[in-house]
Amino acid sequence: MAGRDRRSDADGTLILQLRPTHEQEGLASTEESSESSIRSLKESEAQTTEVTLEAIWLKLAETKARFVSAGEEREAASKALIEMESHSRRGVDAEDRQKSERDAELEIELSVLAEQLQAATAKLEASSTEAGDVMSVLRSEKSAIMV
């Protein structure tokens, strides 16, 4: 039980003041210690939460940076691929034009050679006919001489 102190007020009224016992003082000390521990835990939890949030924000920023970088790389690769395809198409188109031009040149050459062959064949046939005529004349003359 608590100890009692008796005092009188200025007008003589008796004032009783209770003093805490050792047990009550121990409980008060334990309660203060518990409250201090709770405050300390809450502060520690707040600091841990803050550190965790900072780590999460940092990781999020790093992830965003990697995402942006990957997007830029993908865009650059896409542009390079489009440029390669365009260059390839231009090369194929140029090859096709060259082949078409060469085909046209060869057709002209073939046409010229065909005309030359036709002219040579006509000349040969004319020469052959003329040679046949000359042979006929010679045979006639030979026959006339032999007779």
Order of alpha helices (4+ residues) and beta strands (2+ residues): beta-beta-alpha
